[in-house]
Amino acid sequence: MHSLLLGLAAGAAMLVSAGTAAAAEYPDRPISLIVSAAPGGTTDIAARLIAQPLAQALGQSVVVENRPGGSGGIAAQAVARAKPDGYTLLLQYSGFQVITPSVMKNIGWDPIKDFAPVANVLSAPQVIVVRPGLPINSLKELVDYAKANPGGLNYASSGNGSLQQVATELLNQMAGIKTTHIPYKGTGPALNDLLGGSVDMTITTPPPLLGQIAAGKLRALAVTGENRLPSLPDVPTAAQAGYPDLQVSSWFAMYAPAGTPPEVVNKLAGEIEKIMKTDAFRQKAAEQGAEARFMGPKELGDYTREELARWNKVVKAANITAE
């Protein structure tokens, strides 16, 4: 018995040693960071914001691959099915990770079981914007216009089940209005049509909007965070505009396939935390109207579960479906 225990102890020690060695050697080749949205949106911006400094910290390339579509499902399934070795990672938009499972059936991936949480990279409120050709200069005027033209206003989102869709449908419910949903494969394509005048409005995060607002190509009506944005000081919060319950924020987080060694996950999280503490990263995030809000593996895992429960209630109450 004594020799058996010694053998088991030695085997366990070897496994720990092997895991530590694997983490020490990781990475020894380029890493793929798969993004669930098209270029141009906040998910893509978050990925590229972290990829370059992470590559420098790890000594290996971090290659950003955009795989939009399926309300985040194309990217999520690719990572969920990848080898859990830390070389295929997901940069996911919260709307896809915690809302898509509530509004779509048989999505082919599980937001909890299929992933190992690594780190949250950015968090950002939403901004309600309209094309300047509309006679709308405030959230009140938007509601009045929508009531006078039932179904006449259409809005763009980055896909069925996205936080953009849910946030707009929440506004519809609160204001007693009806707007028409037009889904796209990412924020970038949605904004292209908004700028081109094909759609009337959208609710999305600040990064892809700020330059267009400054240039007068889009008109900002309200911010769905608790406070006004320093980058948009003249734009009121939704609460200030008369809708205190329209509190909606997005977050953009990194996940690895389930089963990825904890040593590898912790190494990634540790390097990301160091990067996010730098003034350079925080300043770049602020310039995009976002916040560098770090969450490590455990905190991100807990937060993902909390957000799933919260948005499931909202989706059911608002009777939102992907169809």
Stockholm file with secondary structure:
# STOCKHOLM 1.0

chainA/1-323         MHSLLLGLAAGAAMLVSAGTAAAAEYPDRPISLIVSAAPGGTTDIAARLIAQPLAQALGQSVVVENRPGGSGGIAAQAVARAKPDGYTLLLQYSGFQVITPSVMKNIGWDPIKDFAPVANVLSAPQVIVVRPGLPINSLKELVDYAKANPGGLNYASSGNGSLQQVATELLNQMAGIKTTHIPYKGTGPALNDLLGGSVDMTITTPPPLLGQIAAGKLRALAVTGENRLPSLPDVPTAAQAGYPDLQVSSWFAMYAPAGTPPEVVNKLAGEIEKIMKTDAFRQKAAEQGAEARFMGPKELGDYTREELARWNKVVKAANITAE
#=GR chainA/1-323 SS CHHHHHHHHHHHHHHHHHHHHHHHHCCSSCEEEEESSCTTSHHHHHHHHHHHHHHHHHTSCEEEEECCCGGGHHHHHHHHTSCSSSSEEEEEEHHHHHTHHHHCSCCSSCTTTTEEEEEEEEEEECEEEECTTSSCCSHHHHHHHHHHSTTTCEEEESSTTCHHHHHHHHHHHHHTCCCEEEECSSHHHHHHHHHHTSSCEEEECSTTTHHHHHTTSSEEEEECSSSCBTTBTTSCBTTTTTCTTCCCEEEEEEEEETTCCHHHHHHHHHHHHHHHTSHHHHHHHHHTTCBCCCBCHHHHHHHHHHHHHHHHHHHHHHTCCCC
#=GC SS_cons         CHHHHHHHHHHHHHHHHHHHHHHHHCCSSCEEEEESSCTTSHHHHHHHHHHHHHHHHHTSCEEEEECCCGGGHHHHHHHHTSCSSSSEEEEEEHHHHHTHHHHCSCCSSCTTTTEEEEEEEEEEECEEEECTTSSCCSHHHHHHHHHHSTTTCEEEESSTTCHHHHHHHHHHHHHTCCCEEEECSSHHHHHHHHHHTSSCEEEECSTTTHHHHHTTSSEEEEECSSSCBTTBTTSCBTTTTTCTTCCCEEEEEEEEETTCCHHHHHHHHHHHHHHHTSHHHHHHHHHTTCBCCCBCHHHHHHHHHHHHHHHHHHHHHHTCCCC
//
